Each structure stands twice: as C-alpha cells, then as structure tokens.
Amino acid sequence: MAAGQEVAAPPADFGYTRTVDRTLVHRAAVSEVFVTDIRTVAELDEAGLSGGRAWVAAQLPLSHAYYSDHIQEPALFDPLLLLEACRQAAICGTHAHAGIPVGTSIVVGTFTLELDDLPGLAVGERPGELAVDTEFVGKPTRRGRLRNVGVEQRLYLGGAPVGRHSMQVMMLTARQYEVLREAGRDTPAPWTTDYVGKPRTGLVEPRRVGRVHPGNVVLADPVREGGAVSARLAPDFANRGLFDHDYDHLPAMILAEAARQLALLALDGGGTGRQVAALTARFGRFAELDAPLTATAVVDPPDGPAGPSEPSGPDGGRVRLRVDFTQNSTEVAAFSLTLADLSRAAERNER
C-alpha cells in the first residue's frame, strides 16, 4: 500500500469493549489507557521504508478529572484528549508493527493536530468511539533498527472524519536515552516524584485559563507586557491526569496544556467558547524540572484586513497564537495554536 493512500473503513468487528495492555501505550494506570483495539492493514516492507499501517480504536471517556475539567461551552471531547489518543495509537502501533520492544523510550520531535469540525466533537450520551487510520514511515539504521519514525494519522469519530495528526519521533533504548540525558546535563536529572507536595505559589485563577479545579492549572505568575503574555510553569505533580507515571522532565503533553492555557489567558478568553482547532509543536530540548520554565504567548498578526478573529467556517472566529518555552535563556519548544470561537458560531446560527 502506497504511503498516503487512505483506507476506506476500519474492520467491521473493530472493538471498543476493553483496553489494550497498558504497557503497549506507556501508561501506568489502566484508567489512563484509551486504546481498545489495533488491527494491521499492512506491515512495514522488507526495507523498513514505508507501508506499516493499522487501524487503532480508542474510547473517549464521558468524564475525566483532567480532560473533562473545562468551562468552555459547548462541551467537547477535549482536543488534547484526541492528541493523547493519537499518541497512544502511535506507540501501540510501533510495538505491533516494527518489533520495537516495550520499554523503548519514544521522544517526540514534532507534532501537528488539525481538527476540521469542532462541533463534531460534541459530547453526547455515550463515550466517543475514535478510529485512527495510522501509517508509519521509517528508515532503519545500518544495524537494522528503526530509530526515526514518522506517523501520519486520520481521525474518525463515530464514523465521521474529524481531523488529522502527524508526528516525528525518535525511538531509543534505555541506554541510548540515558546517554542522551547525560549529554545535556551536568548532574543527574531529578524526577517528578521529587516535586510532589511542594507548594505552588502565584497560581493563575482557574477560570482565566478555562478550568474549574486548581489542580489542573499549570501556570503561575502571569505578566502582560506589550502584546505578549508570559507565565511560569507550575503544574501539580501529584495530578495523575497530568503525570500518569514518573518523568525526568516535563513531557510534551504538559507543554501542550500550558500552551493552551496561556493562549486562553492571552485572549482573556477562559470563559468563552474558544477551543483548540489546530496545534503544532517543535521540541528542541528537554524541559528540565530543576530550572524555571517560562512560556510566552503572542497573537499572530492578521493575514489581511479582516484580522485574525474573522469568522471562518462552522467553528466561528479563529485566532492564531505562538507560544515559546524558554529555560536558562534557551528555547525548549515552540508551539503554534489556532483557537476557534464556537460561541460566535452559535450566535450566528441563532440569527
């Protein structure tokens, strides 16, 4: 099967009745596993260059202490929940297709999530049934190991297409990961459990970042200067929705949540219908735990006279922002977000 060729539909007996083994998606708690089934469409070819493909099923919960804690209306399946489901689908697929052993570290280099129909993510009376058409492209090293892998995914919720996700990852053995971490530090890296219970000061009021519970707020000490808004990352390390297991750095999903919260803060839009419609990230370094990490958001200039908030399609007005993360005066990661205002779309529909 050629790369980029779309598969018509998931298998007829695709299952949403039980989760896969939690180790296949690198989760500690079964409750944090969303993948329920994986079916091979095509194995990697003999050269390992392309063709690895699978349908992956994921059930989206109706209620979750982290992913459901939003004040935005209407209530949607959280775009970051879909991002996590895609991440789990990709990890599960690498183990299933490429013979990558469980325990391999998967380091994200870039990812892009694009959602075409935010109203289609509306939460109903039943858990969401997400189907992810997942393709893997990788070239083995001289020793025959897959190290750098690209993933292309197409997302279907309840059978309807809702978006796309792509990512570039690097797969490392335990020793390779250890060498990589040692190369970037003078001292051993601490772990997230070392910070559990430490007080968080200057925390942003939850509603300003679209949250209800302070435990899900990850920003502190916001500063607005000119057209930029900055804040310090201060996540609750005891929050198992954010930290399912122990890490020696702040993982990509925490930075994604920080980028979203800072974008809402920059727009003074925590209480509106603003939702993430697109999210792109590039990671250059590990976000260390033992040094302050600052995020800075800037609204992108308009593309034309209409301005960045001009209504666009069924998702209402859209605003694009850049969020940069810096630590020790060095860029750690860079995000680009597009937020759509569903409240504006609802107002137009009522007229």
C-alpha positions as CSV (number, residue, x, y, z in Angstrom):
1,M,0.0,0.0,0.0
2,A,1.4,3.3,-1.0
3,A,2.2,6.0,1.6
4,G,-0.6,8.4,2.0
5,Q,-3.2,6.1,0.4
6,E,-6.4,6.3,2.6
7,V,-8.1,3.1,3.8
8,A,-11.8,3.2,3.3
9,A,-13.0,2.0,6.7
10,P,-12.0,0.2,9.9
11,P,-12.6,-3.5,10.2
12,A,-16.2,-4.5,10.7
13,D,-15.6,-6.1,14.0
14,F,-13.4,-3.2,15.4
15,G,-13.7,-3.3,19.2
16,Y,-14.3,-0.8,21.9
17,T,-15.1,-3.2,24.7
18,R,-11.7,-3.4,26.5
19,T,-8.4,-1.6,26.6
20,V,-5.1,-2.9,25.4
21,D,-2.3,-3.8,27.8
22,R,-1.3,-0.5,29.4
23,T,2.4,-1.2,28.7
24,L,1.7,-1.0,25.0
25,V,0.8,2.7,25.4
26,H,3.3,3.5,28.1
27,R,0.7,4.2,30.8
28,A,0.9,3.2,34.5
29,A,-2.8,3.3,35.2
30,V,-5.4,1.3,33.3
31,S,-7.8,4.2,33.7
32,E,-5.5,6.3,31.5
33,V,-5.5,3.8,28.6
34,F,-7.8,4.9,25.8
35,V,-6.7,2.5,23.0
36,T,-9.1,-0.5,22.8
37,D,-8.1,-2.3,19.6
38,I,-5.5,-2.4,16.9
39,R,-5.7,-4.1,13.5
40,T,-2.9,-4.5,11.0
41,V,-3.6,-3.2,7.5
42,A,0.0,-3.6,6.1
43,E,3.3,-4.5,7.6
44,L,6.4,-2.5,7.1
45,D,8.1,-3.6,3.9
46,E,11.3,-5.5,3.9
47,A,13.4,-2.4,3.7
48,G,11.5,-0.8,6.5
49,L,10.9,2.3,4.5
50,S,7.2,2.6,4.4
51,G,3.9,0.8,4.4
52,G,3.3,0.0,8.0
53,R,-0.3,0.7,8.6
54,A,-3.0,0.0,11.2
55,W,-6.5,1.0,12.3
56,V,-6.5,1.8,16.0
57,A,-9.6,2.2,18.1
58,A,-9.8,4.5,21.2
59,Q,-12.7,5.1,23.5
60,L,-13.1,8.7,24.7
61,P,-14.5,8.9,28.2
62,L,-17.5,11.0,29.1
63,S,-16.0,12.1,32.3
64,H,-12.3,12.5,33.3
65,A,-10.8,14.6,36.1
66,Y,-8.4,16.3,33.7
67,Y,-9.8,16.1,30.2
68,S,-13.4,17.0,31.2
69,D,-12.5,19.9,33.5
70,H,-13.4,22.8,31.2
71,I,-15.8,25.7,31.5
72,Q,-16.0,26.3,27.7
73,E,-19.3,25.6,26.1
74,P,-20.5,23.6,24.2
75,A,-18.8,20.7,25.9
76,L,-16.5,18.9,23.5
77,F,-14.3,15.8,23.7
78,D,-11.1,17.7,24.6
79,P,-8.8,18.2,21.6
80,L,-5.9,17.3,23.8
81,L,-7.7,14.0,24.6
82,L,-7.7,13.3,20.9
83,L,-4.0,14.2,20.8
84,E,-3.3,11.8,23.7
85,A,-5.3,9.1,21.9
86,C,-3.3,9.6,18.8
87,R,-0.1,9.4,20.8
88,Q,-1.2,6.2,22.4
89,A,-2.2,4.8,19.0
90,A,1.2,5.6,17.5
91,I,3.1,4.0,20.4
92,C,0.9,0.9,20.3
93,G,1.5,0.6,16.6
94,T,5.3,0.9,16.8
95,H,5.3,-2.1,19.2
96,A,2.8,-4.0,17.0
97,H,4.5,-3.3,13.6
98,A,8.2,-2.7,14.0
99,G,9.0,-5.1,16.7
100,I,10.0,-2.2,19.0
101,P,10.3,-3.7,22.5
102,V,8.1,-2.4,25.3
103,G,10.3,-0.2,27.5
104,T,11.7,1.7,24.5
105,S,11.7,5.5,25.1
106,I,9.9,7.4,22.4
107,V,11.0,11.0,22.2
108,V,8.7,13.4,20.2
109,G,10.4,15.8,17.9
110,T,7.4,17.5,16.2
111,F,3.6,17.0,16.0
112,T,0.7,18.6,14.3
113,L,-3.0,18.2,15.1
114,E,-5.6,19.7,12.8
115,L,-9.4,19.4,13.6
116,D,-11.8,20.1,10.7
117,D,-15.1,20.0,12.6
118,L,-15.0,21.1,16.3
119,P,-18.8,20.9,16.7
120,G,-18.5,17.2,15.6
121,L,-16.6,16.6,18.9
122,A,-19.6,17.5,21.0
123,V,-20.0,15.2,24.0
124,G,-23.2,13.1,23.8
125,E,-24.7,10.4,26.0
126,R,-22.2,7.7,25.2
127,P,-18.4,7.6,25.2
128,G,-16.8,8.6,22.0
129,E,-15.6,5.9,19.6
130,L,-12.5,7.2,17.8
131,A,-11.0,5.3,14.9
132,V,-7.4,6.3,13.9
133,D,-6.1,5.3,10.5
134,T,-2.3,5.2,11.3
135,E,0.6,4.9,8.9
136,F,4.2,4.5,9.9
137,V,7.2,5.6,7.8
138,G,10.8,4.9,8.9
139,K,14.2,4.0,7.6
140,P,16.3,1.6,9.6
141,T,19.8,2.3,10.7
142,R,22.8,0.4,9.4
143,R,22.3,-2.1,12.2
144,G,18.7,-2.6,11.1
145,R,17.0,-0.7,13.9
146,L,14.2,1.8,13.4
147,R,15.3,5.0,15.2
148,N,13.5,7.9,13.5
149,V,9.8,7.3,12.6
150,G,7.1,9.4,11.0
151,V,3.5,8.8,11.8
152,E,0.5,10.0,9.8
153,Q,-3.0,9.6,11.2
154,R,-6.5,10.3,10.1
155,L,-9.2,10.6,12.8
156,Y,-12.8,9.5,12.6
157,L,-15.3,10.0,15.5
158,G,-18.4,7.9,15.3
159,G,-17.5,7.1,11.7
160,A,-17.2,10.8,10.6
161,P,-13.9,12.4,9.7
162,V,-12.8,15.0,12.2
163,G,-9.1,15.7,11.6
164,R,-5.5,14.7,11.1
165,H,-2.4,14.2,13.3
166,S,1.2,13.7,12.3
167,M,4.3,13.4,14.4
168,Q,8.1,12.7,14.2
169,V,9.6,10.6,16.9
170,M,12.9,9.1,17.9
171,M,13.0,5.7,19.5
172,L,15.8,4.9,21.9
173,T,16.8,2.0,24.0
174,A,17.1,2.6,27.8
175,R,20.9,3.1,27.4
176,Q,20.6,5.4,24.5
177,Y,18.1,7.5,26.4
178,E,20.4,7.6,29.4
179,V,23.3,8.8,27.2
180,L,21.1,11.5,25.6
181,R,20.0,12.8,29.0
182,E,23.6,12.7,30.4
183,A,24.9,14.7,27.4
184,G,22.6,17.6,28.2
185,R,23.1,17.9,31.9
186,D,26.0,18.3,34.4
187,T,24.1,16.5,37.1
188,P,21.6,13.6,37.2
189,A,18.1,14.7,36.3
190,P,15.5,14.8,39.2
191,W,12.2,13.1,38.8
192,T,8.6,14.4,39.0
193,T,8.0,12.5,42.3
194,D,10.7,14.6,43.9
195,Y,8.4,17.6,43.5
196,V,5.1,16.1,44.7
197,G,3.7,18.1,47.6
198,K,5.8,21.2,47.1
199,P,3.8,24.3,47.4
200,R,2.7,26.1,44.2
201,T,2.7,29.9,44.5
202,G,1.2,32.6,42.3
203,L,-1.1,30.2,40.6
204,V,-3.4,31.6,37.9
205,E,-7.1,31.7,38.8
206,P,-8.6,28.6,37.1
207,R,-11.4,30.3,35.2
208,R,-8.9,32.6,33.5
209,V,-7.5,29.5,31.7
210,G,-10.8,27.7,31.2
211,R,-10.5,25.4,34.2
212,V,-12.6,24.6,37.3
213,H,-10.1,22.8,39.5
214,P,-6.8,24.4,40.6
215,G,-5.1,21.0,40.3
216,N,-5.4,21.2,36.5
217,V,-3.9,24.7,36.3
218,V,-0.3,24.6,35.1
219,L,0.6,28.3,35.0
220,A,1.7,30.9,37.7
221,D,2.9,34.5,37.9
222,P,1.5,35.8,34.6
223,V,2.9,39.0,33.2
224,R,1.4,41.0,30.3
225,E,3.9,43.3,28.6
226,G,3.1,44.9,25.3
227,G,1.5,42.3,23.0
228,A,2.9,39.3,24.9
229,V,1.8,37.4,27.9
230,S,4.3,35.2,29.9
231,A,3.9,32.8,32.7
232,R,5.9,30.3,34.7
233,L,5.0,26.6,34.5
234,A,3.9,25.3,37.9
235,P,2.0,22.0,37.3
236,D,0.7,19.9,40.2
237,F,3.0,16.9,40.1
238,A,0.5,14.9,42.2
239,N,-2.1,15.2,39.4
240,R,-2.3,11.7,37.9
241,G,-4.2,13.0,34.9
242,L,-1.1,15.1,34.1
243,F,1.6,12.8,35.4
244,D,0.4,9.2,35.0
245,H,3.9,8.0,35.9
246,D,7.3,9.4,36.9
247,Y,9.2,11.5,34.4
248,D,12.7,13.1,34.5
249,H,11.4,16.1,32.5
250,L,8.2,17.9,31.7
251,P,6.6,15.8,28.9
252,A,5.2,17.2,25.7
253,M,1.6,16.9,26.8
254,I,2.2,19.2,29.8
255,L,3.7,21.8,27.4
256,A,0.7,21.4,25.2
257,E,-1.6,22.1,28.1
258,A,0.5,25.1,29.2
259,A,0.3,26.4,25.6
260,R,-3.4,26.2,25.6
261,Q,-3.9,27.8,29.0
262,L,-1.5,30.6,28.1
263,A,-3.4,31.2,24.8
264,L,-6.7,31.5,26.7
265,L,-5.1,33.8,29.2
266,A,-3.6,36.0,26.4
267,L,-7.1,36.3,24.8
268,D,-8.9,36.9,28.2
269,G,-11.0,34.0,26.8
270,G,-11.2,31.4,29.6
271,G,-14.9,31.8,29.9
272,T,-15.8,31.9,26.1
273,G,-16.3,29.2,23.6
274,R,-12.7,29.2,22.4
275,Q,-11.4,25.7,21.6
276,V,-8.1,24.4,20.0
277,A,-8.7,23.8,16.3
278,A,-5.1,23.3,15.4
279,L,-1.9,22.7,17.3
280,T,1.7,22.4,16.0
281,A,4.8,21.9,18.2
282,R,8.5,21.6,17.7
283,F,10.7,20.3,20.6
284,G,14.4,21.2,20.7
285,R,15.4,20.3,24.2
286,F,14.1,18.5,27.3
287,A,12.1,20.7,29.6
288,E,14.0,20.2,32.8
289,L,12.4,20.0,36.2
290,D,15.0,21.8,38.3
291,A,15.1,25.2,36.5
292,P,12.3,27.8,35.9
293,L,10.5,27.2,32.6
294,T,8.7,30.3,31.1
295,A,6.1,30.3,28.4
296,T,5.4,33.4,26.3
297,A,2.3,33.8,24.0
298,V,1.9,36.3,21.2
299,V,-1.1,36.7,18.9
300,D,-0.1,36.3,15.3
301,P,-0.6,39.3,13.1
302,P,-3.6,39.2,10.8
303,D,-3.2,37.8,7.3
304,G,-5.3,40.6,5.8
305,P,-7.7,43.5,6.6
306,A,-10.3,41.2,8.1
307,G,-8.0,40.5,11.1
308,P,-7.2,37.3,13.0
309,S,-10.6,37.0,14.6
310,E,-12.7,37.0,11.3
311,P,-15.3,34.2,11.4
312,S,-14.2,31.1,9.5
313,G,-16.4,28.2,8.7
314,P,-18.6,26.4,11.2
315,D,-16.1,26.9,14.1
316,G,-16.6,30.7,14.3
317,G,-13.9,33.3,14.7
318,R,-10.3,32.0,14.7
319,V,-7.2,33.4,16.3
320,R,-3.7,32.2,15.8
321,L,-1.0,32.4,18.5
322,R,2.6,31.5,19.0
323,V,3.8,30.1,22.4
324,D,7.5,29.8,23.0
325,F,9.0,28.0,26.0
326,T,12.4,29.1,27.3
327,Q,14.6,27.8,30.1
328,N,18.0,29.2,31.0
329,S,17.6,31.7,28.1
330,T,17.3,28.8,25.6
331,E,14.3,27.8,23.6
332,V,13.0,24.5,24.7
333,A,9.9,24.2,22.5
334,A,7.8,26.3,20.1
335,F,4.0,26.0,19.6
336,S,1.5,27.4,17.1
337,L,-2.1,27.3,18.1
338,T,-5.4,28.1,16.3
339,L,-8.3,28.7,18.6
340,A,-11.8,28.8,17.2
341,D,-14.7,30.6,19.0
342,L,-17.7,28.3,19.0
343,S,-19.8,30.8,20.9
344,R,-19.7,33.1,17.8
345,A,-20.7,30.2,15.6
346,A,-23.7,29.5,17.9
347,E,-24.7,33.2,17.8
348,R,-24.8,33.2,14.0
349,N,-26.8,30.0,13.9
350,E,-29.4,31.6,16.2
351,R,-29.9,34.6,14.0
